Amino acid sequence: MIRFGIIGLGKIAGRFAEDLALHPEASLQAVASRSTKKARAFAKQYEAVSHYGSYDALFKDSEVDVVYVATPNHLHYQQTMDALEAGKHVICEKPFALDATQVKKMINKAKAEQLFLMEALWTRFIPATEKVLELIGQGVIGQPVSIRADFGFPASQDPNGRLFNRSLGGGSLMDIGIYPLYLSYLLLGRPEAIDAEATMHYTGVDSHCHMELSYDEGQSAILESTFLETTPTEAIIEGTEGGIYMHPRFHHCQAISIEKNGTLETLELPYMGRGYYHEIDEVVSCLKAGKIQSEKMAHKHSMDLISLLDAVRSLIDLRFD
Ligand SMILES: NC(=O)c1ccc[n+]([C@@H]2O[C@H](COP(=O)([O-])OP(=O)(O)OC[C@H]3O[C@@H](n4cnc5c(N)ncnc54)[C@H](OP(=O)(O)O)[C@@H]3O)[C@@H](O)[C@H]2O)c1
């Protein structure tokens, strides 16, 4: 049994805990919040063995094998470093940290301590993404030539909330733009050139970000993220011999349609639980095999992804202190 500890008991922590309960080889050992009362309530709801009113106390719990970091973006770096320092394996929410310098240090630390470290980019592990990779690998749509992907919803414009607050590492790019950007990286690799434009909110983060990526063999990606309106939140992958449509919301889709020779076939690809089961399963498999990184979401992938985010941030002048 792999014993998980969760720090930061917000929205995503609850969903993760739900899916953890479905896994036969994973258990919820401990949870930690800044508030003991909140930790107690969460532990009761999700049947955690222990609960703590500080994150550091959880890092010291010898019964915890792996820590899931589910706090706002600006805390990922330090909390991952602290958990690794305490001898814990770590799975940390996306974006892995605020910039490439931080991610590099996290990876170096994990390697130095010989501990497992993975970015919790759940999209990589769901059955639909696996199927898209398989189909492309088999050449079903020929060579992929273009991707269009978007993610948009009208977010609450609370300046103190996680999404619009610059000091918490907010903005549409870091929160949801990361998904289309990751999809383009997963399918087309690192682009040769990036162009980006953003609408900046008065709080100093982007409320909307438009990205255009071009690749050395002529491929392209047009990507969008926005907190201002609902957008289709779909992905269209065009190839030389067909196309794949990832149904909304593409980053956790449960169906894809394949267009080829004028016919359209739809495949239902349900995920387990709320979709987080599959990343949990990857952590369990890697830890059982004694690995310090996942091959599917390897350190290099996280390094490349944060470098792309850095490049876009520089173009739209989104700075974190
Ligand atoms: N994979 C996904 O599908 C997905 C979806 C949403 C978000 N995320 C990522 O998960 C992380 C958390 O997102 P969330 O939506 O769960 O956020 P959330 O509901 O605001 O929860 C974040 C938790 O972090 C803790 N925290 C510590 N310091 C904080 C501070 N200064 N301000 C606010 N909270 C603080 C709080 O827990 P305590 O009060 O218990 O200490 C809070 O409940 C983000 O990095 C986000 O990008 C991933």
The ligand as an SDF file (V2000), in Angstrom:
LIG
                    3D

 48 52  0  0  0  0  0  0  0  0999 V2000
   -5.5170   19.1390  -11.6470 N   0  0  0  0  0  0  0  0  0  0  0  0
   -6.6130   19.8600  -11.6300 C   0  0  0  0  0  0  0  0  0  0  0  0
   -7.6400   19.4840  -12.1890 O   0  0  0  0  0  0  0  0  0  0  0  0
   -6.6390   21.1330  -10.8990 C   0  0  0  0  0  0  0  0  0  0  0  0
   -7.8360   21.7950  -10.7470 C   0  0  0  0  0  0  0  0  0  0  0  0
   -7.8480   22.9250   -9.9820 C   0  0  0  0  0  0  0  0  0  0  0  0
   -6.6650   23.3900   -9.4460 C   0  0  0  0  0  0  0  0  0  0  0  0
   -5.4990   22.7290   -9.6370 N   0  0  0  0  0  0  0  0  0  0  0  0
   -4.2480   23.2180   -9.0340 C   0  0  0  0  0  0  0  0  0  0  0  0
   -4.2930   22.8480   -7.6560 O   0  0  0  0  0  0  0  0  0  0  0  0
   -3.7990   23.8930   -6.8340 C   0  0  0  0  0  0  0  0  0  0  0  0
   -4.8680   24.2580   -5.8170 C   0  0  0  0  0  0  0  0  0  0  0  0
   -6.0400   24.6530   -6.4940 O   0  0  0  0  0  0  0  0  0  0  0  0
   -7.4850   24.6290   -5.7840 P   0  0  0  0  0  0  0  0  0  0  0  0
   -8.4500   24.9710   -6.8450 O   0  0  0  0  0  0  0  0  0  0  0  0
   -7.6540   23.3900   -5.0020 O   0  0  0  0  0  0  0  0  0  0  0  0
   -7.3180   25.8840   -4.8170 O   0  0  0  0  0  0  0  0  0  0  0  0
   -8.0970   26.1780   -3.4570 P   0  0  0  0  0  0  0  0  0  0  0  0
   -9.4420   25.5660   -3.4730 O   0  0  0  0  0  0  0  0  0  0  0  0
   -7.9750   27.6310   -3.2290 O   0  0  0  0  0  0  0  0  0  0  0  0
   -7.2320   25.3940   -2.3670 O   0  0  0  0  0  0  0  0  0  0  0  0
   -5.8930   25.6870   -2.1370 C   0  0  0  0  0  0  0  0  0  0  0  0
   -5.5710   25.3520   -0.6880 C   0  0  0  0  0  0  0  0  0  0  0  0
   -4.2100   25.7410   -0.4620 O   0  0  0  0  0  0  0  0  0  0  0  0
   -4.0650   26.1300    0.9020 C   0  0  0  0  0  0  0  0  0  0  0  0
   -3.3710   27.4000    1.0070 N   0  0  0  0  0  0  0  0  0  0  0  0
   -2.1640   27.5770    1.5930 C   0  0  0  0  0  0  0  0  0  0  0  0
   -1.7760   28.8490    1.5350 N   0  0  0  0  0  0  0  0  0  0  0  0
   -2.7600   29.5090    0.9120 C   0  0  0  0  0  0  0  0  0  0  0  0
   -2.9290   30.8700    0.5460 C   0  0  0  0  0  0  0  0  0  0  0  0
   -1.9960   31.8020    0.8150 N   0  0  0  0  0  0  0  0  0  0  0  0
   -4.0440   31.2200   -0.0930 N   0  0  0  0  0  0  0  0  0  0  0  0
   -4.9690   30.2930   -0.3990 C   0  0  0  0  0  0  0  0  0  0  0  0
   -4.8530   28.9710   -0.0870 N   0  0  0  0  0  0  0  0  0  0  0  0
   -3.7540   28.5930    0.5680 C   0  0  0  0  0  0  0  0  0  0  0  0
   -5.4520   26.1730    1.5020 C   0  0  0  0  0  0  0  0  0  0  0  0
   -5.5780   24.9770    2.2370 O   0  0  0  0  0  0  0  0  0  0  0  0
   -5.5770   24.9760    3.8370 P   0  0  0  0  0  0  0  0  0  0  0  0
   -6.4700   26.1060    4.2220 O   0  0  0  0  0  0  0  0  0  0  0  0
   -6.1380   23.6370    4.1140 O   0  0  0  0  0  0  0  0  0  0  0  0
   -4.1850   25.1500    4.2920 O   0  0  0  0  0  0  0  0  0  0  0  0
   -6.3880   26.1250    0.3180 C   0  0  0  0  0  0  0  0  0  0  0  0
   -7.5900   25.4810    0.6240 O   0  0  0  0  0  0  0  0  0  0  0  0
   -3.4000   25.0180   -7.7890 C   0  0  0  0  0  0  0  0  0  0  0  0
   -2.0090   24.9460   -8.0200 O   0  0  0  0  0  0  0  0  0  0  0  0
   -4.1260   24.7120   -9.0880 C   0  0  0  0  0  0  0  0  0  0  0  0
   -3.4140   25.1110  -10.2490 O   0  0  0  0  0  0  0  0  0  0  0  0
   -5.4860   21.6180  -10.3410 C   0  0  0  0  0  0  0  0  0  0  0  0
  1  2  1  0
  2  3  2  0
  2  4  1  0
  4  5  1  0
  4 48  2  0
  5  6  2  0
  6  7  1  0
  7  8  2  0
  8  9  1  0
  8 48  1  0
  9 10  1  0
  9 46  1  0
 10 11  1  0
 11 12  1  0
 11 44  1  0
 12 13  1  0
 13 14  1  0
 14 15  2  0
 14 16  1  0
 14 17  1  0
 17 18  1  0
 18 19  2  0
 18 20  1  0
 18 21  1  0
 21 22  1  0
 22 23  1  0
 23 24  1  0
 23 42  1  0
 24 25  1  0
 25 26  1  0
 25 36  1  0
 26 27  1  0
 26 35  1  0
 27 28  2  0
 28 29  1  0
 29 30  1  0
 29 35  2  0
 30 31  1  0
 30 32  2  0
 32 33  1  0
 33 34  2  0
 34 35  1  0
 36 37  1  0
 36 42  1  0
 37 38  1  0
 38 39  2  0
 38 40  1  0
 38 41  1  0
 42 43  1  0
 44 45  1  0
 44 46  1  0
 46 47  1  0
M  CHG  2   8   1  16  -1
M  END
$$$$
